[in-house]
Amino acid sequence: MYCIDSDDKEYWIYRLMIDAKHQSKGYGKEAMEKLIERIKQDQEHKVIYLSFEPENNLAKGLYEKLGFEADGRIIDGEIVYKITY
C-alpha cells in the first residue's frame, strides 16, 4: 500500500506484507526495490517516506540497505524514514 499523502503531498509506503511462510527469502527486499523504481517514474516527486515500529530491527535493516534514513520524526509511535532520489 502506497500513495501520495494528502497532508505533505509526498509518497508514503504504508504497508508491504509478505506471508510469514515466505519471509526471509528476499521477497520483501525485491518487492521494495520494484516499488521504489515504480515511484521514481513520477518525476514530480523526489522523496519517499515510510515508518515502522522501533523494535522492528529487521525492517530497519532492510530499509537502511535500500538507502532509507531516519528523518528525525516519530509519528504515532513509529520511526519515520525517507529516501531522496
C-alpha positions in Angstrom: 0.0 0.0 0.0 1.4 3.3 -1.1 0.2 6.7 -2.3 0.8 10.4 -2.2 -0.1 11.5 1.3 -2.8 14.2 1.4 -1.1 16.2 4.1 2.5 16.5 2.8 1.9 15.6 -0.9 4.8 13.1 -0.9 4.8 9.4 -1.5 4.4 7.2 1.6 4.8 3.4 1.6 2.3 2.4 4.3 2.5 -1.3 4.1 4.3 -4.1 2.5 3.3 -7.5 3.7 4.9 -10.9 3.0 3.2 -14.0 4.3 5.0 -15.5 7.3 5.8 -18.7 5.5 7.6 -16.8 2.7 9.6 -14.3 4.8 13.4 -14.4 5.0 13.6 -15.4 1.3 14.4 -12.0 -0.1 10.9 -11.3 -1.4 10.4 -8.2 0.8 13.6 -6.6 -0.5 12.8 -7.4 -4.1 9.3 -6.0 -3.7 10.6 -2.8 -2.1 13.2 -2.4 -4.9 10.4 -2.7 -7.5 8.1 -0.4 -5.7 10.8 2.3 -5.3 11.6 2.1 -9.1 7.9 2.4 -9.8 7.6 5.5 -7.6 10.7 7.1 -9.2 8.9 7.2 -12.5 6.9 10.1 -11.1 9.3 12.9 -12.0 7.3 15.4 -9.8 8.4 13.8 -6.5 11.9 13.1 -5.2 11.3 11.6 -1.8 9.6 8.5 -0.4 8.6 8.1 3.3 7.8 5.1 5.4 7.5 4.3 9.0 8.0 1.3 11.3 7.8 0.3 14.9 11.0 1.0 16.8 11.5 -2.7 17.8 11.3 -4.0 14.2 15.0 -4.3 13.6 14.5 -6.5 10.5 12.5 -3.7 8.8 15.1 -1.1 9.9 17.9 -3.2 8.4 16.1 -3.7 5.2 15.2 0.0 4.8 18.7 1.1 5.6 20.1 -1.3 3.0 17.8 0.2 0.4 19.1 3.7 1.2 16.4 5.0 3.6 17.5 7.2 6.5 15.8 8.4 9.7 14.2 11.8 9.1 14.0 12.6 12.9 10.3 12.2 13.3 8.2 9.7 15.2 4.6 9.5 14.2 2.1 7.5 16.2 5.0 5.7 17.9 6.7 4.7 14.6 10.1 5.9 13.4 9.9 7.8 10.1 12.5 7.0 7.4 12.9 8.6 4.0 14.8 8.2 0.8 15.6 11.0 -1.6 16.4 10.3 -5.2 
